[in-house]
Amino acid sequence: MRRLGYDDAIVLFKDAYSTDRSVSLYGTERSRAYHLRGQRNVMLGQFNDAVVDLKKAYSLDPTNASISANLSAAYQQSIAT
């Protein structure tokens, strides 16, 4: 499986909010969109935005250890700045 990048996250995120419900994403795919956007926000130093996105990703896929770890790291960075 190839690693998804920022452009992939934008596509997934836009699909998740599409008005055409036949192309909307659910569950882990929607979670992945928030997760990728959260990771991108961390890379940009936007830690508060990252926490918001990663919390949403976690709420959609609470068993994903990667999301949990990234949320924890983003939260720690948000309170340190």
N, C-alpha and C positions, 0 to 999 in steps of 0.2 A: 504494500500500500504506500503510495507516495505521500510525502509530507505536504500538508496544505499551507499556503501562504496567505498574506494579507488580501490579495485580490480574490482568492477563493472565499475568504471570510466575508468579504463584501457581497459577493454573489449569494452566498448562503443566507446572509443577513437580509438582503433585499427579498429573497424568495420567502423568507420566514414572515415578512410583513406584506407580502403580495396581497392585493385585493382579490385575486383569483384563487380561491381556496383549493382548487384542484392542483395547484403547484406549491402550496404551502408546505413547510417542513414541520415535522413533529419530533418529539422525543430527542434522541441522541443527535440527530442532524441539526436540529434547532439549537441544542446545547452546544454543539461544535461551533456554530456561528458566533454565539456569545463568547465562548472560550477563546476563539481566535482573535476576536476583537479585543477582549480583555488582555490577551498577551501582547497585542500590538500597542495598546494603551500603555502597558508597562514599558515597552521599548521606547515609547515617546515620552516617558516620564510623567504620564497622566495617571497617577496612581489612584486617585479617587474615582475616576471614570472606570479604571480597570476593576476596582473592587465592585462597583455596581454591575458591570458586565459579568464578572466571574461569579457573583452571588446568583445572578439569574441562571447562568450555566449550571451551577451547582444545584439549584432548585429543580432544574429539568433532568439532571443526571447525577443524583447524590452518591452513586457508587463509583464514580470516576475519580480515582486517586490523583490523577494529574490535575484535574480541576481544583480539587481540594488543596493540593500543594501550592498551586499557582495563586489561589485565593489567599492562602495564608501569607505567602511571600508579598503579594501586592498590599495586603492589609498592613503588614509590618512596615513596608516602605511608605505607605500613606501616613502613618502616624509618626514616622521618623522625619518627615519633611515639613 
